[in-house]
Amino acid sequence: MKKIFIAIYIFTFSFSYSQTNKKRFLSNSINSFKEGEWLQFRVHYGFFNASEIEIELEKKKLDSISVFHAKGYGRSTGLLRFFFKVEDYYESYFKESNGLPVWFIRDIYEGGYTKNLEMFFNHDLNTVKLNDKKNNRILNFDINSNAQDLISAFYYLRNFYNTDNLEIKEEININMFFDEENYLFKLRFLGYDFLNTKFGKVECMKFRPYVQSGRVFKEQESVTLWISNDKNKIPVKMKADLKIGSIECDLENFKNLNHPFNIITN
C-alpha cells in the first residue's frame, strides 16, 4: 500500500522540465499559479473512497530569499483508515525566481511505516544534505542539474515548461531526487482529451508516465495522467492499473487559481 501512495503523489506533484529538450524551457516569471492556490484530490477504487490529498501554496522569505512554500497533506479515509492509517505531510520551499527547491520536508505515517526527514539543496554545487531525523543521521548526496523534489517539480513544470504545440509521443525526462536516489522520470504525451468531471467538461493534455512494473503496477505503461489544457495546468485525473484492480485520483476541489479554469458547460 505504501508504494500505491507514492504513485499517487507522483501524479499530484511530480513534473519538471526536459533535460533533453531545451527548446521547451521558458525563463519567464511565475504566471501559472499564485499564492493562496489550494487543490484537493479524491483517491478511489471505483465508488470506494480510499484517501484524499490537499496541497496549498503561500509566499515566504527564507534567509532573505523569496520562496513559495508548498504544503501537501495526504490521509486515508473511510473504512481504509481503520485497516491502513495514513498521515503524510510534505513541504517544499522553492525559489520564486527559478522554481528550484531549497528545502524539502517529508514526515509520514503509513500503516506503521514512518519517515521524518528534511533535505537542503545546493544547486551551485549540485548537492543535497539529508537530515534523517528518525534515525539521527546526516547524509550528503550528489544530485543532477536542476533536480527537483517531489512537490517543487509539479510547480516547476506548470510554469517553466512550454506545452504549446506538443507532438504526439514527445517525451519529457524528469530529474528528481527522492528517497536518497536520483531519478529520471519519463512522461510521454499522448494527445488531448475532453473529460467529464464534477465541474463540467474539461479539455486536458494526456500523458503516459513510465513506471516500474512488478509488485504494484501491471506493466511500465500502467498509469495515465490528464492535465488541464489551460494556463493553470493542474492535474484533473489519474488512472493506474495495479496488480490487483485499478485506482483513480480525481480533482475534487480548488481555490484561488491564477487563471480561469477552462470548463465547457454545454
Contacts in CASP RR format, 6 or more apart in sequence:
PFRMAT RR
TARGET T0000
AUTHOR 0000-0000-0000
METHOD contacts of the structure
MODEL  1
MKKIFIAIYIFTFSFSYSQTNKKRFLSNSINSFKEGEWLQFRVHYGFFNA
SEIEIELEKKKLDSISVFHAKGYGRSTGLLRFFFKVEDYYESYFKESNGL
PVWFIRDIYEGGYTKNLEMFFNHDLNTVKLNDKKNNRILNFDINSNAQDL
ISAFYYLRNFYNTDNLEIKEEININMFFDEENYLFKLRFLGYDFLNTKFG
KVECMKFRPYVQSGRVFKEQESVTLWISNDKNKIPVKMKADLKIGSIECD
LENFKNLNHPFNIITN
1 84 0 8 1.000
1 110 0 8 1.000
1 111 0 8 1.000
2 110 0 8 1.000
2 111 0 8 1.000
2 113 0 8 1.000
3 215 0 8 1.000
3 216 0 8 1.000
4 216 0 8 1.000
4 240 0 8 1.000
4 242 0 8 1.000
4 247 0 8 1.000
5 51 0 8 1.000
5 74 0 8 1.000
5 86 0 8 1.000
5 88 0 8 1.000
5 110 0 8 1.000
7 211 0 8 1.000
7 216 0 8 1.000
7 217 0 8 1.000
7 223 0 8 1.000
7 240 0 8 1.000
7 247 0 8 1.000
8 41 0 8 1.000
8 43 0 8 1.000
8 51 0 8 1.000
8 53 0 8 1.000
8 238 0 8 1.000
8 247 0 8 1.000
8 249 0 8 1.000
9 53 0 8 1.000
9 88 0 8 1.000
9 90 0 8 1.000
9 150 0 8 1.000
10 150 0 8 1.000
10 185 0 8 1.000
10 209 0 8 1.000
11 223 0 8 1.000
11 225 0 8 1.000
11 235 0 8 1.000
11 238 0 8 1.000
11 240 0 8 1.000
11 249 0 8 1.000
12 39 0 8 1.000
12 41 0 8 1.000
12 53 0 8 1.000
12 55 0 8 1.000
12 154 0 8 1.000
12 235 0 8 1.000
12 249 0 8 1.000
13 55 0 8 1.000
13 90 0 8 1.000
13 150 0 8 1.000
13 151 0 8 1.000
13 153 0 8 1.000
13 154 0 8 1.000
14 148 0 8 1.000
14 150 0 8 1.000
14 153 0 8 1.000
14 154 0 8 1.000
14 174 0 8 1.000
14 176 0 8 1.000
14 185 0 8 1.000
15 153 0 8 1.000
15 154 0 8 1.000
15 156 0 8 1.000
15 157 0 8 1.000
15 158 0 8 1.000
15 161 0 8 1.000
15 172 0 8 1.000
15 174 0 8 1.000
15 187 0 8 1.000
16 146 0 8 1.000
16 148 0 8 1.000
16 153 0 8 1.000
16 156 0 8 1.000
16 157 0 8 1.000
16 161 0 8 1.000
16 172 0 8 1.000
16 174 0 8 1.000
16 175 0 8 1.000
16 176 0 8 1.000
16 185 0 8 1.000
17 24 0 8 1.000
17 25 0 8 1.000
17 146 0 8 1.000
17 156 0 8 1.000
17 157 0 8 1.000
17 160 0 8 1.000
17 161 0 8 1.000
17 172 0 8 1.000
17 174 0 8 1.000
18 24 0 8 1.000
18 25 0 8 1.000
18 161 0 8 1.000
18 171 0 8 1.000
18 172 0 8 1.000
18 173 0 8 1.000
18 174 0 8 1.000
19 144 0 8 1.000
19 145 0 8 1.000
19 146 0 8 1.000
19 173 0 8 1.000
19 175 0 8 1.000
20 173 0 8 1.000
21 170 0 8 1.000
21 172 0 8 1.000
21 173 0 8 1.000
23 162 0 8 1.000
24 161 0 8 1.000
24 162 0 8 1.000
24 163 0 8 1.000
24 172 0 8 1.000
25 160 0 8 1.000
25 161 0 8 1.000
25 162 0 8 1.000
26 159 0 8 1.000
26 160 0 8 1.000
26 161 0 8 1.000
26 162 0 8 1.000
27 160 0 8 1.000
28 159 0 8 1.000
28 160 0 8 1.000
30 68 0 8 1.000
30 96 0 8 1.000
30 159 0 8 1.000
31 159 0 8 1.000
31 231 0 8 1.000
31 258 0 8 1.000
32 155 0 8 1.000
32 158 0 8 1.000
32 159 0 8 1.000
32 231 0 8 1.000
32 232 0 8 1.000
32 233 0 8 1.000
32 258 0 8 1.000
32 259 0 8 1.000
33 57 0 8 1.000
33 155 0 8 1.000
33 158 0 8 1.000
33 159 0 8 1.000
33 232 0 8 1.000
33 257 0 8 1.000
33 258 0 8 1.000
34 57 0 8 1.000
34 256 0 8 1.000
34 257 0 8 1.000
34 258 0 8 1.000
35 57 0 8 1.000
35 58 0 8 1.000
35 59 0 8 1.000
35 68 0 8 1.000
35 256 0 8 1.000
36 56 0 8 1.000
36 57 0 8 1.000
36 58 0 8 1.000
36 255 0 8 1.000
36 256 0 8 1.000
37 56 0 8 1.000
37 57 0 8 1.000
37 254 0 8 1.000
37 255 0 8 1.000
37 256 0 8 1.000
37 257 0 8 1.000
37 258 0 8 1.000
38 54 0 8 1.000
38 55 0 8 1.000
38 56 0 8 1.000
38 57 0 8 1.000
38 253 0 8 1.000
38 254 0 8 1.000
38 255 0 8 1.000
38 256 0 8 1.000
39 54 0 8 1.000
39 55 0 8 1.000
39 56 0 8 1.000
39 234 0 8 1.000
39 235 0 8 1.000
39 251 0 8 1.000
39 253 0 8 1.000
39 254 0 8 1.000
40 52 0 8 1.000
40 53 0 8 1.000
40 54 0 8 1.000
40 251 0 8 1.000
40 252 0 8 1.000
40 253 0 8 1.000
40 254 0 8 1.000
41 52 0 8 1.000
41 53 0 8 1.000
41 54 0 8 1.000
41 235 0 8 1.000
41 249 0 8 1.000
41 250 0 8 1.000
41 251 0 8 1.000
41 252 0 8 1.000
42 49 0 8 1.000
42 52 0 8 1.000
42 249 0 8 1.000
42 250 0 8 1.000
42 252 0 8 1.000
43 49 0 8 1.000
43 50 0 8 1.000
43 51 0 8 1.000
43 52 0 8 1.000
43 53 0 8 1.000
43 247 0 8 1.000
43 248 0 8 1.000
43 249 0 8 1.000
44 50 0 8 1.000
44 247 0 8 1.000
44 248 0 8 1.000
44 249 0 8 1.000
44 250 0 8 1.000
45 245 0 8 1.000
45 246 0 8 1.000
45 247 0 8 1.000
45 248 0 8 1.000
46 248 0 8 1.000
48 79 0 8 1.000
49 77 0 8 1.000
49 78 0 8 1.000
49 80 0 8 1.000
50 76 0 8 1.000
50 77 0 8 1.000
50 80 0 8 1.000
50 247 0 8 1.000
51 74 0 8 1.000
51 75 0 8 1.000
51 76 0 8 1.000
51 77 0 8 1.000
51 80 0 8 1.000
51 86 0 8 1.000
52 74 0 8 1.000
52 75 0 8 1.000
52 77 0 8 1.000
52 252 0 8 1.000
53 72 0 8 1.000
53 73 0 8 1.000
53 74 0 8 1.000
53 249 0 8 1.000
54 72 0 8 1.000
54 73 0 8 1.000
54 74 0 8 1.000
55 70 0 8 1.000
55 71 0 8 1.000
55 72 0 8 1.000
55 73 0 8 1.000
55 151 0 8 1.000
56 70 0 8 1.000
56 71 0 8 1.000
56 72 0 8 1.000
57 68 0 8 1.000
57 69 0 8 1.000
57 70 0 8 1.000
57 71 0 8 1.000
57 155 0 8 1.000
58 68 0 8 1.000
58 69 0 8 1.000
58 71 0 8 1.000
59 66 0 8 1.000
59 67 0 8 1.000
59 68 0 8 1.000
59 69 0 8 1.000
59 96 0 8 1.000
60 67 0 8 1.000
60 68 0 8 1.000
60 69 0 8 1.000
60 93 0 8 1.000
61 67 0 8 1.000
62 93 0 8 1.000
62 102 0 8 1.000
62 103 0 8 1.000
65 95 0 8 1.000
65 102 0 8 1.000
66 95 0 8 1.000
66 96 0 8 1.000
66 97 0 8 1.000
67 93 0 8 1.000
67 94 0 8 1.000
67 95 0 8 1.000
67 96 0 8 1.000
67 102 0 8 1.000
68 93 0 8 1.000
68 94 0 8 1.000
68 96 0 8 1.000
68 99 0 8 1.000
68 155 0 8 1.000
69 91 0 8 1.000
69 92 0 8 1.000
69 93 0 8 1.000
70 91 0 8 1.000
70 92 0 8 1.000
70 93 0 8 1.000
70 94 0 8 1.000
70 151 0 8 1.000
70 152 0 8 1.000
70 155 0 8 1.000
71 89 0 8 1.000
71 90 0 8 1.000
71 91 0 8 1.000
72 88 0 8 1.000
72 89 0 8 1.000
72 90 0 8 1.000
72 91 0 8 1.000
72 151 0 8 1.000
73 88 0 8 1.000
73 89 0 8 1.000
73 90 0 8 1.000
74 86 0 8 1.000
74 87 0 8 1.000
74 88 0 8 1.000
74 89 0 8 1.000
75 81 0 8 1.000
75 86 0 8 1.000
75 87 0 8 1.000
75 88 0 8 1.000
76 84 0 8 1.000
76 85 0 8 1.000
76 86 0 8 1.000
84 110 0 8 1.000
84 111 0 8 1.000
85 109 0 8 1.000
85 111 0 8 1.000
85 112 0 8 1.000
86 108 0 8 1.000
86 109 0 8 1.000
86 110 0 8 1.000
86 111 0 8 1.000
87 108 0 8 1.000
87 109 0 8 1.000
88 107 0 8 1.000
88 108 0 8 1.000
88 109 0 8 1.000
88 110 0 8 1.000
89 105 0 8 1.000
89 106 0 8 1.000
89 107 0 8 1.000
89 108 0 8 1.000
90 104 0 8 1.000
90 105 0 8 1.000
90 106 0 8 1.000
90 107 0 8 1.000
90 150 0 8 1.000
90 151 0 8 1.000
91 103 0 8 1.000
91 104 0 8 1.000
91 105 0 8 1.000
91 151 0 8 1.000
92 101 0 8 1.000
92 103 0 8 1.000
92 104 0 8 1.000
92 105 0 8 1.000
92 149 0 8 1.000
92 150 0 8 1.000
92 151 0 8 1.000
92 152 0 8 1.000
93 101 0 8 1.000
93 102 0 8 1.000
93 103 0 8 1.000
93 104 0 8 1.000
94 100 0 8 1.000
94 101 0 8 1.000
94 102 0 8 1.000
94 149 0 8 1.000
94 152 0 8 1.000
94 155 0 8 1.000
94 156 0 8 1.000
95 101 0 8 1.000
95 102 0 8 1.000
98 160 0 8 1.000
99 152 0 8 1.000
99 155 0 8 1.000
99 156 0 8 1.000
99 159 0 8 1.000
99 160 0 8 1.000
100 121 0 8 1.000
100 123 0 8 1.000
100 146 0 8 1.000
100 148 0 8 1.000
100 152 0 8 1.000
100 156 0 8 1.000
101 119 0 8 1.000
101 121 0 8 1.000
101 147 0 8 1.000
101 148 0 8 1.000
101 149 0 8 1.000
101 152 0 8 1.000
102 120 0 8 1.000
102 121 0 8 1.000
103 118 0 8 1.000
103 119 0 8 1.000
103 120 0 8 1.000
103 121 0 8 1.000
104 118 0 8 1.000
104 119 0 8 1.000
104 121 0 8 1.000
104 149 0 8 1.000
104 150 0 8 1.000
104 151 0 8 1.000
104 152 0 8 1.000
105 117 0 8 1.000
105 118 0 8 1.000
106 115 0 8 1.000
106 116 0 8 1.000
106 117 0 8 1.000
106 118 0 8 1.000
106 150 0 8 1.000
107 115 0 8 1.000
107 116 0 8 1.000
107 117 0 8 1.000
108 114 0 8 1.000
108 115 0 8 1.000
108 116 0 8 1.000
114 134 0 8 1.000
115 134 0 8 1.000
116 132 0 8 1.000
116 133 0 8 1.000
116 134 0 8 1.000
117 130 0 8 1.000
117 131 0 8 1.000
117 132 0 8 1.000
117 133 0 8 1.000
117 134 0 8 1.000
118 130 0 8 1.000
118 131 0 8 1.000
118 133 0 8 1.000
119 128 0 8 1.000
119 129 0 8 1.000
119 130 0 8 1.000
119 131 0 8 1.000
119 149 0 8 1.000
119 177 0 8 1.000
120 128 0 8 1.000
120 129 0 8 1.000
120 131 0 8 1.000
121 127 0 8 1.000
121 128 0 8 1.000
121 143 0 8 1.000
121 147 0 8 1.000
121 149 0 8 1.000
122 128 0 8 1.000
122 129 0 8 1.000
123 145 0 8 1.000
123 146 0 8 1.000
123 147 0 8 1.000
126 142 0 8 1.000
126 143 0 8 1.000
126 144 0 8 1.000
126 145 0 8 1.000
126 147 0 8 1.000
127 140 0 8 1.000
127 141 0 8 1.000
127 142 0 8 1.000
127 143 0 8 1.000
128 140 0 8 1.000
128 141 0 8 1.000
128 143 0 8 1.000
128 147 0 8 1.000
128 177 0 8 1.000
129 138 0 8 1.000
129 139 0 8 1.000
129 140 0 8 1.000
130 138 0 8 1.000
130 139 0 8 1.000
130 140 0 8 1.000
130 141 0 8 1.000
130 180 0 8 1.000
131 138 0 8 1.000
132 138 0 8 1.000
132 139 0 8 1.000
139 180 0 8 1.000
141 177 0 8 1.000
141 180 0 8 1.000
141 182 0 8 1.000
142 182 0 8 1.000
143 177 0 8 1.000
143 182 0 8 1.000
144 175 0 8 1.000
144 177 0 8 1.000
144 182 0 8 1.000
145 175 0 8 1.000
146 175 0 8 1.000
147 175 0 8 1.000
147 176 0 8 1.000
147 177 0 8 1.000
147 182 0 8 1.000
148 156 0 8 1.000
148 174 0 8 1.000
148 175 0 8 1.000
148 176 0 8 1.000
148 177 0 8 1.000
149 176 0 8 1.000
149 177 0 8 1.000
149 178 0 8 1.000
150 176 0 8 1.000
150 178 0 8 1.000
153 174 0 8 1.000
153 176 0 8 1.000
157 172 0 8 1.000
157 233 0 8 1.000
158 232 0 8 1.000
158 233 0 8 1.000
158 234 0 8 1.000
161 172 0 8 1.000
163 205 0 8 1.000
163 229 0 8 1.000
163 233 0 8 1.000
166 189 0 8 1.000
166 191 0 8 1.000
166 205 0 8 1.000
167 189 0 8 1.000
168 189 0 8 1.000
168 190 0 8 1.000
168 191 0 8 1.000
169 188 0 8 1.000
169 189 0 8 1.000
169 190 0 8 1.000
170 188 0 8 1.000
170 189 0 8 1.000
171 186 0 8 1.000
171 187 0 8 1.000
171 188 0 8 1.000
171 189 0 8 1.000
172 186 0 8 1.000
172 187 0 8 1.000
172 188 0 8 1.000
172 189 0 8 1.000
172 207 0 8 1.000
173 184 0 8 1.000
173 185 0 8 1.000
173 186 0 8 1.000
174 183 0 8 1.000
174 184 0 8 1.000
174 185 0 8 1.000
174 186 0 8 1.000
174 187 0 8 1.000
175 182 0 8 1.000
175 183 0 8 1.000
175 184 0 8 1.000
176 182 0 8 1.000
176 183 0 8 1.000
176 184 0 8 1.000
176 185 0 8 1.000
177 183 0 8 1.000
185 209 0 8 1.000
185 210 0 8 1.000
186 209 0 8 1.000
186 210 0 8 1.000
187 207 0 8 1.000
187 208 0 8 1.000
187 209 0 8 1.000
187 210 0 8 1.000
187 225 0 8 1.000
188 207 0 8 1.000
188 208 0 8 1.000
188 209 0 8 1.000
188 210 0 8 1.000
189 205 0 8 1.000
189 206 0 8 1.000
189 207 0 8 1.000
190 206 0 8 1.000
190 207 0 8 1.000
190 208 0 8 1.000
190 224 0 8 1.000
191 205 0 8 1.000
191 206 0 8 1.000
192 203 0 8 1.000
192 204 0 8 1.000
192 205 0 8 1.000
192 206 0 8 1.000
192 229 0 8 1.000
193 203 0 8 1.000
193 204 0 8 1.000
193 206 0 8 1.000
193 226 0 8 1.000
194 201 0 8 1.000
194 202 0 8 1.000
194 203 0 8 1.000
194 204 0 8 1.000
194 264 0 8 1.000
195 201 0 8 1.000
195 202 0 8 1.000
195 204 0 8 1.000
195 226 0 8 1.000
195 236 0 8 1.000
195 237 0 8 1.000
197 236 0 8 1.000
197 237 0 8 1.000
197 250 0 8 1.000
197 251 0 8 1.000
198 250 0 8 1.000
198 252 0 8 1.000
199 251 0 8 1.000
199 261 0 8 1.000
199 263 0 8 1.000
200 263 0 8 1.000
200 264 0 8 1.000
200 265 0 8 1.000
201 263 0 8 1.000
201 264 0 8 1.000
201 265 0 8 1.000
202 228 0 8 1.000
202 236 0 8 1.000
202 261 0 8 1.000
202 262 0 8 1.000
202 263 0 8 1.000
202 264 0 8 1.000
203 228 0 8 1.000
203 229 0 8 1.000
203 230 0 8 1.000
203 262 0 8 1.000
203 264 0 8 1.000
204 226 0 8 1.000
204 227 0 8 1.000
204 228 0 8 1.000
204 229 0 8 1.000
204 236 0 8 1.000
204 237 0 8 1.000
205 226 0 8 1.000
205 227 0 8 1.000
205 228 0 8 1.000
205 229 0 8 1.000
206 224 0 8 1.000
206 225 0 8 1.000
206 226 0 8 1.000
207 224 0 8 1.000
207 225 0 8 1.000
207 226 0 8 1.000
207 227 0 8 1.000
208 221 0 8 1.000
208 223 0 8 1.000
208 224 0 8 1.000
208 225 0 8 1.000
209 223 0 8 1.000
209 225 0 8 1.000
210 220 0 8 1.000
210 221 0 8 1.000
211 217 0 8 1.000
211 220 0 8 1.000
211 221 0 8 1.000
211 222 0 8 1.000
211 223 0 8 1.000
212 220 0 8 1.000
213 219 0 8 1.000
213 220 0 8 1.000
213 222 0 8 1.000
214 243 0 8 1.000
215 243 0 8 1.000
216 242 0 8 1.000
216 243 0 8 1.000
217 223 0 8 1.000
217 240 0 8 1.000
217 241 0 8 1.000
217 242 0 8 1.000
217 243 0 8 1.000
218 241 0 8 1.000
218 242 0 8 1.000
218 243 0 8 1.000
219 241 0 8 1.000
222 240 0 8 1.000
222 241 0 8 1.000
222 242 0 8 1.000
223 238 0 8 1.000
223 239 0 8 1.000
223 240 0 8 1.000
223 241 0 8 1.000
224 238 0 8 1.000
224 239 0 8 1.000
224 240 0 8 1.000
225 235 0 8 1.000
225 237 0 8 1.000
225 238 0 8 1.000
226 235 0 8 1.000
226 236 0 8 1.000
226 237 0 8 1.000
226 238 0 8 1.000
227 233 0 8 1.000
227 234 0 8 1.000
227 235 0 8 1.000
227 236 0 8 1.000
228 234 0 8 1.000
228 235 0 8 1.000
228 236 0 8 1.000
228 261 0 8 1.000
228 262 0 8 1.000
229 262 0 8 1.000
230 259 0 8 1.000
230 260 0 8 1.000
230 261 0 8 1.000
230 262 0 8 1.000
231 258 0 8 1.000
231 259 0 8 1.000
232 257 0 8 1.000
232 258 0 8 1.000
232 259 0 8 1.000
232 261 0 8 1.000
234 251 0 8 1.000
234 254 0 8 1.000
234 257 0 8 1.000
234 261 0 8 1.000
235 249 0 8 1.000
235 251 0 8 1.000
236 250 0 8 1.000
236 251 0 8 1.000
237 248 0 8 1.000
237 249 0 8 1.000
237 250 0 8 1.000
237 251 0 8 1.000
238 248 0 8 1.000
238 249 0 8 1.000
239 246 0 8 1.000
239 247 0 8 1.000
239 248 0 8 1.000
240 246 0 8 1.000
240 247 0 8 1.000
240 248 0 8 1.000
254 261 0 8 1.000
END
